[in-house]
Amino acid sequence: MLDNEDNLAIKIIAFIKKETVFSIALLLGTLSMFLVTPSKAYFGYFDWKVLALLFCMMLIVAGLREQWIFRRLAEKLTLNVKNSKMLELILVLLPFFSSMLITNDVALITFVPFALALLEGAGLKHRVIYIVVLQTIAANLGSMLTPIGNPQNLYLYTLSGMQIGEFLCAMLPFTLISLVTLILLVTFGKKDEIVVCFEKAAMPIHKKKMAMLAILFLLCMGTVIRVVDWRVSFAIVLVAGILFFRNLFREVDYYLLGTFCGFFLFIGNMKQLPAVSNLIDTMLQGHEMFISFLLSQVISNVPATMLLSGFTSVYKELLIGVNMGGLGTLIASLASLISYKFYAVTKDSHKGKYMLVFTTYNLLFIVVLMLAYLVLYR
């Protein structure tokens, strides 16, 4: 009996380590129920549109990855590259631009393994850490431009009621500055002649499924720009998934959806407590960008967004803060952990060097973007 209890404890600890943010959200939501008596009002805490859109986008993007569409794009772009700088630039810009449509974490899941294999095959293994770090930064910063680039953007876009043009204008200056900085960093230095080769060819595209996924994606974009009701797009994507893409349901990150639910519950209950609500509101007033940036360093930018959004209506400052907040520590954006894990399991990996390079370049981008913020908004 003791062995079974020990095994259960080990499994619980392992789960908490793997899904730390979800575990925290679940704990906070549960504890808050002791402070505010459960009632029908709880259902009003949840932003069902955000949850539905997140589910739809995760299902569709999983289908696009299954079709190897992004891998095929990467192969076409790098096939005839003859020098190291051009190859590295393409590898960094792929996650930068693709993250705007498929989210930062999916961009890194797709292109970091591709980069690791390609750099080694081209005799550029000594550049792996540098390029993977820049890919990570590129995905985090490219994703900040669009409402569907990352979960916090989708949430704030929906919550704030911003128009799509207003959202893009708010984030465009920082995106352009990030792009220019990335290009300068990658292209600095000497070029080496290389030969690009692929170990494994991309799988062929299933044209009918690809067409269907494209239609579903456009439908969700209609919901994002508020011309299609979210209930309509959710129902269509759900039915299409059941009929044609059942295998994709296991690819949905249900723990991310659960994380949102936990924070919705916690924030909703905290807002019912005047003392807590007034304290947080006072702390945030006039400091939304900097507090959201700092909090992201400790608990990552998605939870920081969820926690702070319930106590301020200055959404533009919060949006900028949590997106810049993806820079900094390894947990500031959970997408950064994806790159680190891919690199850490490679042969002869140097984890200490990776962290040094990661921290150095993150600090560089923080300084550049903070200066841009002070010039533009102060």
N, C-alpha and C positions, 0 to 999 in steps of 0.2 A: 504493500500500500504506500509506503514511504517513497519507493522508487517511482511510482506513478505520480505522486505529488511533486517529486523533484522534476520529473519530465515535464509536467504541466507548467511548473514555474519557469523552467528553461525556455519552453515554447512561448510563454507570455512575454518574457524578457526579450527574446529574439524578435517577437512581433513588434514590441514597443520600439526597439532599435530600428527596425525596418520602416515602420509607419509612425514615426515620432510625432509628426504634426497632427495626424489624425487622432492619435492617442491623447494628445493635449487638448484638442478641440472637444473630443468626447468627454474627457474629464471635466473641463470647464463648463460645458453644457449641462452635464449631470449635476455638478455641484450647484450651479445657478438655480436649479429646480428646487433646492432646499430654501432658497431665499425668496423666490416668487412662486406661489402656489400654482401648479399646473392647471390650465384652463383652455377653453376654446381659443382664447386670444393667442395662444402659442402658434397656431397655424398662420396667423398674420405676420409672424416674424420672418417667415421664409420667402425668399425671392424666387418664385417658381420659374420665372422666365430665365433667370441666370442658370438655374440647375438644368432646365430643359435644353438650353442652348449648349451648355458645356457637354452634356450627354451626347447631343447630336454631333457636335464637332469632333468629339473623341471617337465616335463610331465611324464617321466619314473619313477622318484622317487615318484611322487604322486601316480602312479599306484602300485608301490611296497608297499607303506603305506596302500593303499586301500586293499591290500591282507593280511594285518596284518603280513607280513613276519618278521618284526623286533620285533613285540610284541611276536610272537611265539618263536623266538630265545631267547628273554629275559626270557620267562617263562621256557623254557627247561633248561637254564643255572642256574636259581635260584630255581627250583622246589625242589631239594633235599638238599639245603643248610641248615646247622644246627646251624651255629654260626654267630654272627653279623658282624664280620670282613670280612668273606668270602662274605656275602651278599653285604656289602658296597663296597668291591673291585670290584665285578661284576658290580654293578650299576654304578660305576665310569668308569670302563674300557669299558663298552658297548658304550657310546658316544665317547670315545677316538678312538676306532678302527672303529666304524661304520661311523664316520664323514669323514674318509678318502675316502669313496665311496659315501655317500649320503649327504654330506655337513654338516657343523656344526649346522646350524639352524634346519634342518630336524632331526638330531640326538637328539637335545634338545626337539623339539616338540614331538618326539616319546618317549624318555626315562625319561624325568623329571616327567610327570604325572604318569608314571608307578612307578617311585621311590617314589613319594609322597604317593601313595596308598599302596605300599608294605611296606614301613617303618612304616607307621601308623598301618597297620595290624599286623606287627611283634613286636609291642610295642616299636618301636625305634623313636617315634615322636621327641624326644629331639635331634636326630641326623639329622633331616631333613635339616636345614639350612646348616650345614657343608657338607653334601653329595651333595645337589643341587649346592652349590658353586663349589665344586670340579668337579661335572659333567660339569658345564659350562666351567671351565678352561680346562677340559679334551677334550671337543668338540672343543674348539678354538685351542688347541695345537695339537691335533691329526689330525685335518683337514689340518694343514700346510704341511704335508708330501707329499700330492699328488696334481696334477694339478686340479683335480675335487673336492678337499676337501672344497673349498670355492670360491666365485666369483673372489676375487683378484688374487688367484693362477691361475685360468683358464685364466684370462686376461693377466697376466704377462707371463705365459707359452707360450701363443699364440703370444704375441707381441715380446717376446725376441727371439723366434726361438730355445730355449733350447731343447736339446735332453732329453728324459724322464730320462735316467740314470743320466745326469748332474743335472737335477732338484731334483731327489731323493737324490743324494749325498749332495747337498747343504743344504737340510732340515733335513736329517736323524740324524745328531748329536744332533740337538736341540729337535727332536722328542724323541729320546732315553733318553736324560737327563730328559725331561718332564715326560716320562713314569716311570722312576725310582723314581723320586721325588713324583709323585702321589702315587705309590705303598707304599713308605715309610710313607707318610702322612696318608694313609688310614689304614695301618696295625699297626700303632703305637697305643699302649694302650691295654686294656683288652678286651677279647671276652665275649660275652653273648650268652647263649643258646637261640635259637629262633625257632619259627614254622612259615614257609612261607605259606601264603594262598592268593589266587587270588579271587577278588570280581567278576570279569567278565572274562569269557573264551574268547580266541581269536576266531575270525570268521574263518571258514574253508577256505582253499586256493582253488581258481579256477585254476586248473592245466593248462588248455589251455592258459588262460590269463597270468598266471605266466611264462609259457614257452615263450610266445610271448614277454613279458616284458624283460625277460633275454636275448633274441636274440637282441632286440633293444638296451639294455644296452651294450652288447658286440660290437654292431655296432658303438655306440658312443665312446667306448674305442678305437676302431680302428681309429676313427678320431683323438682322443687325441694323440695317438702314431704315427699319420700321415701316416697310411696305407690305410685309406678310406677318400676320398674327403668329406669335410664338406657338400657340396651341395647334395651329394648322401644320407648321413645319415639324413640330415634335411628333404629331400623329403620323404624318407621312413618312418621316425617317424611321419611326418605330415599326410601322407596318412593312416598309421596304426591307428593314433589317431582318424582321422575322421571316419574310418570304424569300429573300435572296442572299442575306449576309449573316446568317445565324452564328457562324464561327467568330464574327467580329465582336459579339457581345462580351466575350471573355477578355477582349483587349481594352475595354473601357476601364478607366481608373475610378472604380467605385469608392476607393478610400478618399480621393480628392473630393468627390461629391459629398461623402460623409463628413469630411473636414469642413466644407461650407455649411452643412446642416448644423454641425456642432457649434460653429461660431455664430450662425444665425440665432440659435437658441440662447447662447451666452449673451450676445449683444442685446437681443430683445429683452432679456430679463434684467440686464444691468441698466438699461434705459428706464426701467420701472422703478429704479432706486434713485431718488433725487440726489442724495449725497454723493453717490458714485458718479452719476451723470454730470453733475455740476463741477466736480473736481476735475474730471478728464476734459470737459469742455473748456475750463479755465486754463489748464495746462496747454491745450492745443491752440488756443486763440492767437493768431498771428505767427505761429511757429509750425504750421501744418507740414510744410515741406521738410524742415530739418528734423522734426520729431519722427515723422514717418520714415525718413532715411535711416536715422539712428536705430529705431526699433526693428527695422528690417535686418540690420546686422546681427541681431540677437535671435529673432524668431522667424526670419525670412520674410520676404515681401508680401506673399499672399496672406498669411495670418495677420501681418501688420495692417494691411489694407482692410481686412474684415473687422479688426478690433477698432481702428480709428474712425472708419467711415460712419459708425453709428453715433459719433459725437461731434461731427462737423459737417457743414454744408459747403466748405471751401474745397470743392472737389478737384479743381485744376491743380492747386498746390499739392494736394494729396497724391494725385496722379503722377506728377513729376517726382515727388519724393519717393514713392514706392518703386518707380521704375529706375531711378538712380540708385535706389536702395538695393537693387539686384547686384550692384557692384560692391566689392569689399570682401567680406568674409566668405568662406566656402559655402556657408548655409544661408547667405543673404538671398540668394536665388537657389531654390532646390534643384533647378536645372543644372547648376554648376557641379553638383555632386555626380551627375550622370557622366560628364566628361572625365572627372577625376577617377571614377570607378572603372571606366573603359581603359584609361591609361594605367592605372595601378596594377591591373592584371596582365599587362604586357611583359614580355621577357626583358629582364634587366632594367625594370622601371626604377626611377630615382624619385621617390615620393617627396623627399625633402626639397630637392631642386624644383620639382613641380610647384610645391607650395610657395617657394621663394619667388619664382617667376610669376605665378598666379597673383600673389599679393602685390608685387611690384607694379604690374601692368594694370591691375584693378585700381590701385592708388593713383596711377597716372591719369586714368580716365575719370576718376572721381574729381581730381583737381581741375581737369579740362572742363568737365560738365558743370561743376559748381561755379567756376568762373563765368561760364556762359549764362548760368542762371542769374548770377548777381548782376551781370550786365543787362540782361533782358527784362528782369522782373524787379530789380531793386533801384 
